[in-house]
Amino acid sequence: MSNKTGPTSEALQRHRDAQALAYRCAETVGAGLEAGVTEREVARRMRAFLRENGVEDFFHIPFAWFGERTAFRSLKGPWTPLHFFPTNKRLKEGMSYVLDCSPVVDGYVSDIGYAGVLGKPGDNRIFDALMRDLAQYRTLILDRIKAGDTLSEVYAAVDVLIAQQGYESRHKVYPGSVIGHQVGRMTQRRNMGRYAFGFGLRTLETLGREIVTEGIKGRSPLWAGGRASRHAPTPGLWAVEPHIGFRNVGVKFEELLIVTEDDAFWLDDDLPHVRRWQEQGLAAVPVLEGARS
């Protein structure tokens, strides 16, 4: 999925279009949520919206999490990979939610996360605080990548910021504890529209190849905090998803980061969470010094 020379401007626009469609889906479905709807029904709505807009395949199936599940907590014991799948949990007024979808459009991959609350502003103060503080991660991650840090060093800086803010890392609960992964264009059509463990078979095949080929070079297409991520990000596109939580509320954003041989930038700034922060004067919020150093 990676490209040493970096994606072309045309490829970037196609990924940008796919990402915009994914966020349009999340915003549209989010605006139509009502008390009593289940996670499964919301995931079906996202899938239907994307299918109606020409999507033929997904990097992974759409996910929806409500309430304590936005912080990856289970009322019946420890959180396991099976808990990521949508359930019959029903949304209530004032409850937080996270929507995550990753449509593949003509092979161009996107992967987004969208956090919200059912109700009016101020109904969930913990969500409001988390969402406000989440703005610092977008600044921190880009600054540290541009400064030449390794993936594991950026991951550690994110951990420091989470601790400083008094929150918990919830992306550590993802398989492999990843905060991001490489994406690109999937050109093979074999197994399109077929899924296993929530991921497209094309996704699993491509990731498998990347893990082997990148591993030979001492790199990984998965961004975590361990030994495999002790390298600079491979030039190309990375889906980045910092996910923080406090008590039974979790928030995240997920969007595409472009890395070149000597620079990095977010693919698009016209996104729901960025617009929210801009309205609040938080888009360029300074990062706490301990996390920067």
Salt bridges, closest charged atoms under 4 A:
GLU27 OE2 - ARG275 NH2 3.18
GLU34 OE2 - ARG45 NH2 2.87
GLU39 OE2 - ARG69 NE 2.77
GLU41 OE1 - ARG44 NH2 3.04
GLU41 OE2 - ARG45 NE 3.22
GLU56 OE1 - ARG189 NH2 3.73
ASP57 OD2 - ARG202 NE 2.88
GLU68 OE1 - LYS89 NZ 3.29
ASP100 OD1 - HIS60 NE2 2.99
ASP100 OD2 - LYS252 NZ 2.67
ASP106 OD2 - ARG14 NH2 3.06
ASP106 OD2 - ARG185 NH2 3.36
ASP111 OD1 - HIS60 NE2 3.10
ASP111 OD2 - HIS181 NE2 3.03
ASP123 OD1 - LYS120 NZ 3.48
ASP128 OD1 - ARG276 NH2 3.74
ASP133 OD1 - ARG132 NE 3.36
ASP143 OD2 - ARG292 NH1 2.63
ASP149 OD2 - ARG144 NE 2.28
ASP159 OD2 - LYS172 NZ 3.17
GLU168 OE1 - ARG73 NH2 2.27
GLU168 OE2 - ARG170 NH1 3.89
GLU205 OE2 - ARG190 NH1 3.41
GLU214 OE1 - ARG219 NE 2.99
GLU241 OE1 - LYS252 NZ 2.77
GLU254 OE2 - HIS181 NE2 3.78
GLU254 OE1 - LYS252 NZ 3.50
GLU255 OE2 - ARG138 NE 2.68
GLU255 OE2 - HIS273 NE2 2.79
ASP263 OD1 - LYS146 NZ 2.70
ASP269 OD1 - ARG138 NH2 2.86
ASP270 OD1 - ARG275 NH1 2.84
